[in-house]
Amino acid sequence: MNTKTNSENKNRLSFFGFLNTLKWLFVFNYKLSPWAAPIQIILRIFLDVSPLLNALIFAKLLDQIIKIITSPNSNINEIIPLLVILFLFNLLISALNSMYAYAASVVQTNLNNRSSIILAEHINCLGIQTLENPEIVNKIDRSRNLIGSFNNDLERMTMFISKIIVLISTSFIVIKIMPIITSIICVAMIPELISNRIHMRKDWEIWRRGTEGRRRANSASSTLTETVSLQEITITSSFGMLSNVFNNFMKGYIKEQVENSKSWQTWSFFLGSITDITSIFGYFSIFKNFFYKLISIGDVTFQMKTLDMFVNNMMTVGNVFSGLYERAIKINEVKIVFEMSPMIHDGNIKLPKFETTPNIKLENICFKYPGADKFVIKKLNLNIKPGEKIAIVGENGAGKTTLVKLLSRFYKVNEGNIYINDININQIEIKSWYKNLGVLFQEYNKYPYLSLKENNISWTIR
């Protein structure tokens, strides 16, 4: 497993890394919703393109009405075929909207109800030693917060794809109509896109920088809202202290976010007005062509609609890309977590269910915790015979609990070997060892939401 977390790799993604992250996001949602996820994307693309098709049909209908009014021998019934087409098209869009809402609901439901357990299953496979790395713990904490909103990220990705398709479609039309003004509009959008990118990046940095403080504050808040904790909190008068832990962090965190939002929206207003001004010149060009009878009233309607869609989608594509890129940096951390493998690989020797206790032998074992310089255990030799009862006594920090963790293979010894019936513990399939092992730690888990019977089953079903 690569646990390299250099600062320059934390906040950046290459373009191909960005695309690879989006691919991973889709695959993750696809595994949860094999039919709904692709249907959601396909329908979103068609629905975003549909206003352009609707404008084309309406433009043809408008020209047909003008033709009927100006031609004495025309019949009003001539517009019926176009009205039928418009009706059927709108009916289709209504049906596709319902289908899209249903598919999105299925994706969201599966994500909300299954993603957390999928993350938990993967974390469970990583092993304790892998999870000792503080940076990995932070990544996992951020992953818990992010994974529930993956459906929104899938929608952002779908929007990005659909807006690009609409932008390409409309650009062919507006470039043909007004090539110079189109170039001016594109240039005018650049400052706002840069501003959006800067503020989105700052928003991400605020969120990332606050990971540990946010976790500490949320833990304090959770403790204060748990009724089982209130007795001790009341007796020790610790409510104010725990409340300050939450408020002191949130005060600065919220202030940073609000200030960034204020700056963002202020710049968006002023820079966005530049784009609005250039769009007016586009309208003028269309009206000028109509004035000189170069285009019909239907063409005016269609071209104005196309210009609006071009401008809106040009800005949307830029903003969505900036937002999706910054979001992809966060999603990439979840991807990294799911791509992690255990630092201690499982063995392939499956132990039977022992009828009698095994022989446990420790040969010159040395161990220090990851990142530590000092050995907790050094050159320890111990032979525990079957049925033998022993007590290990020592001061705090002498290595008693560490020894139990090594026997539980939470960690791998740095030197020496541990044998179970002459089999190296690293070669044993860990689940088969746990079926023969019973450990009661100083800090044991409680399952108050389970019945007494369920608590007993959870311990004996191993």
C-alpha positions in Angstrom: 0.0 0.0 0.0 1.3 3.4 -0.9 0.7 5.8 2.0 2.6 8.7 0.6 0.8 11.9 1.3 3.2 14.7 0.2 1.6 18.1 0.5 1.9 18.7 -3.3 -0.2 15.7 -4.0 -3.0 16.5 -1.6 -4.5 19.5 -3.3 -3.9 18.8 -7.0 -5.1 16.4 -9.6 -3.9 16.1 -13.2 -6.5 16.2 -15.9 -6.2 12.5 -16.5 -6.4 12.0 -12.7 -9.6 14.1 -12.8 -11.1 11.9 -15.5 -10.0 8.8 -13.7 -11.7 10.0 -10.5 -15.0 10.6 -12.4 -14.8 7.2 -13.9 -14.3 5.6 -10.5 -17.3 7.7 -9.2 -19.5 6.3 -12.0 -18.4 2.7 -11.4 -19.1 3.1 -7.6 -22.6 4.3 -8.3 -23.1 1.7 -11.1 -22.2 -1.2 -8.7 -24.9 0.1 -6.3 -27.5 0.8 -9.0 -26.6 -1.1 -12.2 -29.5 0.1 -14.3 -30.5 3.4 -12.6 -27.0 5.1 -12.7 -26.5 4.9 -16.6 -30.2 5.7 -17.2 -29.9 8.8 -15.0 -26.9 10.0 -17.1 -28.5 9.3 -20.5 -31.8 11.0 -19.6 -30.1 14.0 -18.1 -28.2 14.6 -21.3 -31.3 14.3 -23.4 -33.3 16.6 -21.1 -30.6 19.3 -21.2 -30.6 19.2 -25.0 -34.4 19.2 -25.3 -34.9 23.0 -24.9 -32.9 23.5 -28.1 -35.2 21.0 -29.9 -38.2 22.7 -28.4 -37.1 26.1 -29.6 -36.6 24.7 -33.1 -40.2 23.3 -33.2 -41.6 26.5 -31.8 -39.7 28.6 -34.3 -41.2 26.5 -37.2 -44.6 26.8 -35.6 -44.3 30.6 -35.3 -43.1 30.9 -39.0 -46.1 28.8 -40.1 -48.5 31.1 -38.2 -47.0 34.2 -39.8 -47.3 32.5 -43.2 -50.9 31.8 -42.6 -51.7 35.3 -41.5 -49.9 36.9 -44.5 -51.3 34.4 -47.1 -55.0 34.9 -48.0 -55.5 31.3 -49.2 -54.0 29.7 -46.2 -55.9 27.6 -43.6 -55.4 27.7 -39.9 -55.5 23.9 -39.8 -52.1 23.9 -41.5 -50.5 24.4 -38.0 -52.1 21.3 -36.6 -49.3 18.9 -37.6 -46.7 21.2 -35.8 -48.9 21.5 -32.8 -49.2 17.7 -32.6 -45.4 17.4 -32.9 -45.0 20.0 -30.1 -47.5 18.2 -27.9 -45.9 14.8 -28.4 -42.5 16.3 -27.8 -43.6 17.9 -24.5 -45.4 14.7 -23.5 -42.1 12.8 -24.1 -40.1 15.3 -22.0 -42.6 15.0 -19.2 -42.3 11.2 -19.3 -38.5 11.4 -19.4 -38.5 13.8 -16.4 -40.5 11.3 -14.4 -38.2 8.5 -15.4 -35.2 10.6 -14.6 -36.6 11.5 -11.1 -37.2 7.8 -10.5 -33.7 6.7 -11.6 -32.1 9.4 -9.5 -34.3 8.4 -6.5 -33.1 4.8 -6.9 -29.4 5.9 -7.1 -29.8 8.1 -4.0 -31.7 5.5 -2.0 -29.0 2.8 -2.7 -26.3 5.3 -1.9 -27.8 6.5 1.3 -28.5 3.0 2.6 -25.6 1.0 1.4 -22.6 3.2 0.9 -21.7 3.5 4.6 -21.7 -0.3 5.1 -19.5 -0.8 2.0 -17.0 1.7 3.4 -17.2 0.0 6.8 -16.5 -3.4 5.2 -13.5 -2.1 3.4 -12.1 -0.4 6.5 -12.6 -3.6 8.4 -10.4 -5.4 5.9 -7.5 -2.9 6.2 -6.4 -4.1 9.6 -5.5 -2.1 12.8 -1.8 -1.4 11.7 -3.0 0.3 8.5 -5.4 2.5 10.5 -2.7 3.7 12.9 -1.5 6.2 10.3 -3.1 9.6 11.3 -3.4 10.8 7.7 -5.2 7.6 6.8 -7.6 8.1 9.7 -8.2 11.7 8.5 -8.9 10.4 4.9 -11.4 7.8 6.3 -13.1 10.5 8.4 -13.5 12.7 5.3 -14.7 9.7 3.3 -17.5 9.1 5.8 -18.7 12.7 5.3 -18.3 12.6 1.5 -19.7 9.2 0.5 -23.3 10.1 1.3 -23.3 12.9 -1.3 -22.0 10.8 -4.2 -25.3 11.0 -5.9 -25.0 14.8 -6.0 -21.5 14.3 -7.5 -22.9 11.9 -10.1 -25.4 14.6 -11.0 -22.6 17.2 -11.3 -20.7 14.9 -13.6 -23.8 14.2 -15.7 -24.5 17.9 -15.9 -20.9 18.6 -17.0 -21.2 16.0 -19.8 -24.7 17.2 -20.9 -23.7 20.9 -20.8 -20.7 20.2 -23.0 -22.9 18.5 -25.5 -25.4 21.4 -25.5 -22.5 23.9 -25.7 -21.1 22.2 -28.8 -24.5 22.0 -30.4 -25.3 25.7 -29.8 -21.7 26.9 -30.7 -22.1 25.7 -34.3 -25.2 28.0 -34.6 -24.0 31.1 -32.9 -20.5 31.0 -34.5 -22.2 30.9 -37.9 -24.5 33.8 -37.0 -22.1 36.1 -35.1 -18.5 34.8 -35.1 -16.9 38.1 -33.7 -19.5 38.6 -30.9 -19.2 34.9 -30.0 -15.4 35.4 -29.5 -16.0 38.5 -27.4 -18.5 36.6 -25.2 -16.0 33.8 -24.6 -13.3 36.3 -23.6 -15.7 38.2 -21.3 -16.4 35.0 -19.4 -12.8 34.2 -18.5 -12.5 36.6 -15.4 -15.6 35.2 -13.8 -14.5 31.6 -14.4 -11.1 32.4 -12.8 -12.8 34.0 -9.8 -15.1 31.0 -9.4 -12.1 28.7 -9.5 -10.2 30.7 -6.9 -13.1 30.8 -4.5 -14.0 27.1 -5.0 -10.4 26.2 -4.2 -10.4 28.3 -1.1 -13.6 26.7 0.0 -12.0 23.2 -0.4 -8.9 24.4 1.6 -11.1 25.6 4.5 -12.9 22.3 4.6 -9.8 20.2 4.4 -7.9 22.3 7.0 -10.7 21.9 9.5 -10.9 18.1 9.3 -9.4 17.4 12.8 -11.1 20.3 14.5 -14.4 19.5 12.9 -14.2 15.9 14.0 -13.3 17.0 17.6 -16.2 19.6 17.6 -18.7 17.0 16.2 -17.6 14.5 18.8 -18.2 17.1 21.6 -21.6 17.9 20.1 -22.5 14.2 19.9 -21.6 13.7 23.5 -23.7 16.6 24.6 -26.8 15.2 22.8 -26.5 11.6 24.1 -28.7 11.2 27.1 -26.5 8.4 28.5 -23.7 11.0 28.9 -25.8 13.6 30.7 -25.4 12.2 34.2 -21.6 12.4 34.2 -21.7 15.8 32.4 -24.1 17.2 35.0 -22.0 15.9 38.0 -18.7 17.1 36.6 -20.2 20.4 35.3 -18.4 19.8 32.0 -21.2 21.0 29.7 -19.7 24.5 29.3 -16.2 23.1 28.5 -17.6 20.6 25.9 -19.8 23.3 24.5 -16.8 25.6 24.1 -14.9 22.9 22.2 -17.7 23.0 19.6 -18.3 26.7 19.6 -14.6 27.8 19.5 -14.0 25.7 16.4 -17.3 26.5 14.6 -16.9 30.2 15.2 -13.7 30.5 13.2 -14.8 27.8 10.7 -18.1 29.5 9.8 -16.5 32.9 9.7 -14.0 31.7 7.1 -16.7 30.1 5.0 -19.0 33.2 5.2 -16.2 35.6 4.2 -15.3 33.4 1.2 -18.9 33.2 0.1 -19.3 37.0 0.4 -16.2 37.7 -1.7 -17.3 35.0 -4.2 -20.8 36.4 -4.8 -19.5 40.0 -5.0 -17.0 39.2 -7.7 -19.6 37.1 -9.5 -22.0 40.0 -9.7 -19.6 42.5 -11.2 -17.8 40.0 -13.5 -21.1 38.4 -14.6 -22.4 41.8 -15.7 -19.6 41.9 -18.4 -21.1 38.8 -19.9 -24.6 40.3 -19.8 -23.4 43.4 -21.7 -21.8 41.3 -24.5 -25.0 39.2 -24.8 -26.9 42.4 -25.6 -24.7 43.0 -28.6 -25.6 39.5 -29.7 -29.3 40.3 -29.5 -28.7 43.5 -31.5 -27.0 41.4 -34.3 -30.1 39.1 -34.5 -32.5 42.0 -34.6 -30.4 43.8 -37.2 -30.6 40.7 -39.5 -34.4 40.6 -38.9 -34.7 44.3 -39.7 -33.0 43.8 -43.1 -35.3 40.8 -43.6 -32.4 38.3 -43.7 -34.2 36.0 -41.2 -37.8 35.3 -40.2 -39.4 35.9 -36.9 -39.1 32.2 -36.1 -35.4 32.4 -36.8 -35.2 35.4 -34.4 -36.9 33.3 -31.7 -34.7 30.3 -32.3 -31.4 32.3 -32.5 -32.1 34.2 -29.3 -32.9 31.0 -27.5 -29.7 29.4 -28.9 -27.6 32.4 -27.9 -29.0 32.3 -24.4 -28.3 28.6 -24.1 -24.8 29.1 -25.5 -24.0 31.9 -23.0 -25.6 30.0 -20.0 -23.9 26.7 -20.9 -20.5 28.3 -21.6 -20.6 29.7 -18.1 -22.1 26.6 -16.6 -19.5 24.3 -18.2 -16.7 26.5 -16.7 -18.3 26.7 -13.3 -19.2 23.0 -13.2 -15.8 22.0 -14.3 -14.2 24.2 -11.6 -16.6 22.9 -9.0 -16.3 19.3 -10.2 -12.5 19.5 -10.3 -12.3 20.7 -6.7 -14.9 18.1 -5.7 -12.9 15.4 -7.5 -10.0 16.2 -5.2 -12.2 15.2 -2.3 -13.7 12.2 -4.1 -10.2 11.1 -5.0 -9.5 10.7 -1.2 -12.4 8.3 -1.0 -11.0 6.5 -4.1 -7.6 6.3 -2.4 -9.2 4.8 0.8 -11.0 2.1 -1.3 -7.8 1.4 -3.2 -5.8 0.8 0.0 -4.8 -2.7 0.9 -3.9 -4.1 4.3 -0.3 -3.6 5.5 -0.5 -7.1 6.9 -1.6 -9.6 4.3 -3.7 -12.5 5.3 -2.2 -16.0 5.5 -3.5 -19.1 3.7 -3.3 -21.8 6.4 -6.7 -22.4 7.8 -6.8 -23.5 11.4 -9.4 -26.0 12.7 -11.5 -25.3 15.7 -9.2 -26.4 18.5 -10.4 -28.9 21.0 -7.6 -27.9 23.4 -5.6 -24.7 23.6 -2.7 -24.5 21.2 1.0 -24.1 22.0 2.0 -20.5 21.6 5.7 -19.7 21.1 7.4 -16.3 20.8 10.9 -16.2 19.5 13.1 -13.1 20.0 10.2 -10.8 19.0 10.8 -7.0 18.8 8.1 -4.5 18.1 7.7 -0.7 17.9 4.6 1.1 16.8 4.6 2.7 13.3 6.3 6.1 13.4 7.9 5.4 16.8 11.6 5.2 17.5 11.5 3.2 20.8 10.8 -0.5 20.9 7.9 -1.4 23.2 9.0 -5.1 23.2 12.6 -6.2 22.5 14.0 -9.7 22.3 11.1 -11.4 24.1 11.0 -15.2 24.3 8.0 -16.9 25.7 6.6 -20.4 25.4 3.0 -20.9 26.5 2.1 -24.6 26.7 -1.4 -26.0 26.0 -3.6 -25.5 29.1 -1.1 -23.4 30.9 -2.4 -20.4 32.7 -0.1 -17.4 32.9 -0.3 -13.8 34.2 1.8 -11.0 32.7 2.5 -8.2 35.1 4.2 -4.9 34.5 4.0 -1.1 34.7 2.0 1.0 32.4 3.7 1.1 29.0 5.6 -2.1 29.6 4.0 -3.7 26.6 1.3 -6.0 28.1 -1.5 -4.8 25.9 0.9 -4.6 22.9 1.7 -8.3 23.4 -2.0 -9.2 23.3 -2.3 -7.1 20.1 0.6 -9.0 18.5 -1.0 -12.3 19.4 -4.2 -11.0 17.9 -2.1 -10.1 14.8 -3.3 -6.5 14.8 0.4 -5.7 14.2 3.3 -7.6 12.7 6.4 -8.0 14.7 9.5 -6.1 13.5 11.8 -8.9 14.3 11.4 -12.5 15.5 8.4 -14.9 15.0 5.2 -15.9 16.7 4.2 -19.6 16.3 0.8 -21.2 16.9 1.3 -24.9 17.1 4.6 -24.4 15.2 2.8 -22.4 12.4 4.0 -18.9 11.9 1.1 -16.6 12.8 1.6 -14.6 9.6 0.8 -17.7 7.6 -2.5 -18.3 9.3 -5.8 -17.2 7.9 -6.8 -14.6 10.4 -10.5 -15.5 10.6 -9.7 -19.1 11.5 -7.3 -17.8 14.3 -10.0 -15.5 15.7 -12.5 -18.4 15.9 -10.0 -19.9 18.5 -9.2 -16.6 20.2 -11.0 -14.7 22.9 -9.9 -11.2 24.1 -11.5 -8.7 26.4 -9.7 -5.4 26.0 -9.6 -2.6 28.5 -11.7 -0.4 26.2 -14.4 -2.9 25.1 -17.3 -2.2 22.7 -20.8 -1.8 24.0 -23.9 -2.6 21.8 -26.8 -1.1 23.7 -29.0 -1.2 20.6 -28.8 -5.0 20.6 -30.8 -7.3 22.8 -29.0 -9.6 25.3 -29.5 -12.5 22.9 -28.1 -10.6 20.0 -25.1 -9.4 22.0 -24.4 -13.1 22.9 -24.8 -14.2 19.2 -22.4 -11.4 18.1 -19.8 -12.8 20.4 -20.3 -16.6 19.8 -21.1 -16.6 16.0 -17.4 -16.1 15.1 
